[in-house]
Amino acid sequence: MKKFLLMTVAAAVLSTSAAFAQIIVRVAPPPPIVEHHEHERRGYVWIDGYHRWDGHRYTWVHGRWDRPPRPGAVWIPGHWDARPGGYAWIPGRWRY
């Protein structure tokens, strides 16, 4: 039983630390592509597209309309952040 408990705790700690790991890309991201989207959709927020690093090069992820998870939520866009040795992706998120 102790062994099982220890393994469970170790797995939880390792999975949590992996979630905070960031990949540093040495190549600067290209400028964002300006996407033209249809008129405003009631109850939805436009989330801009972004360049994603696929391990070899940047690929464009198209923007999309998304419904906020709750009233008053605001979308904080993701962005590439300059770090020592390269760039790290900071994902977008909803702020409540």
Secondary structure, 3 states (H helix, E strand, C coil): CHHHHHHHHHHHHHHHHHHCCCCEECCCCCCCCCCCCCCCCCCCEEECCEEEECCCCEEEECCEEECCCCCCCEEECCEEEEECCEEEEECCEEEC
